[in-house]
Amino acid sequence: MKYIELTVHTTSEASELVADILWNYTEGGVAVSDLADVIALQEGKNGIFWDYIDEGLKQLPKSDVLVKAFLSPDRAAQIPVIMQEIYACRERGGGAIDFGTLEETKREIDGDDWIDIWKKHFRPIHLGRIVVVPEWIDYDAEADEKVVLLDSNMAFGTGEHETTAMCVRLMQEYLCAGDTVLDVGCGSGILGIAAAEIGAKLCYLTDIDPVAVASAKHNAERNGVAHKIIVAESNLIDDTSMKADLILANITAEILVSLAPAIPAHLNEGGTLILSGILPDRLEKVEAAFGAVGLSPIQRERRGEWMALVLRRL
């Protein structure tokens, strides 16, 4: 199948926001090419090492991050709409986030080629006891490891990004055996599947994107935990019957704030809420929104330019 490869030039700081917008318009995937990530690997950050890096790469401008979306040809006409949404996101930030040039380029490519290339660069990711493994790779787990197999080329959430990694780590700290878990904006289903693997009794996964819903269902079946997982195309507010001991939401600060009034109806007494996808300058706003509905922060964590927040209904 042919795809239109849309490339947007931005910065490390804004790349995830740009990627989130592009995900709304593609079933073919989004890729982020950030030189800072390559250098971090070469320097051994996060416990992962590359033995070699082309020194010429270090001469490139670090601010120029490429975010690529792979659009079906019938969506090419939506590119101006996509860019307008990105510009609007920049304006809402009021200049607090540098979005770079936002130069755009597009070209037609063969979809099979880029998917095969992408797969070659995706490797198992260790997040505490959880190891996220691409379903096309054979991996021998250690005795204390829980493997989450992921076909992640359909929906966001592989464990590579700081926001997902923090959610998985914190979930392992706060999840109790037999808990019911609710994952709001589940994407690939990685958080709910990981929760099911380490002892959750039942996991509700919700997303407004039908592609994400299909991906989460596929991944749940692939991991043999579909009997413990309910996936719904929902915005959470629609179904007040869902109640959980632990709620996970790895979205953006603006959406988290908008969801705050609905959360208490879904969280059991004494329950825990783990939020991620928050930029540091939005943290106070998020805490205020959830404090207003009776949820108190008990832990904050930062990785790179992102924050995660743990709150409890006391």
Buried (B, 14 or more C-beta within 10 A) or exposed (E): EEBBBBBBBBBBBBBBBBBBBBBBBBBBBBBBEBBBBBBBBBEEEBEEEEEEBEEEEEEEEEBBBBBBBBBBEEBEEBBEEBBEBBEEBBEEBEEEBEBBEBEBEBEEBEBEEBBEEBEEEBEBBBBBBBBBBBEEEEEEEEEEBBBBBBBBBBBBBBBBBBBBBBBBBBBBEBBEEEBBBBBBBBBBBBBBBBBBBBBBBBBBBBBEBEBBBBBBBBBBEBBEBBEBBBBBEBBBBEEEEBBBBBBBBBBBBBBBBBBBEBBBEBBBEEBBBBBBBBBEEBBEEBBEBBEEBEBEBEBEBEBBBBBBBBBBBE
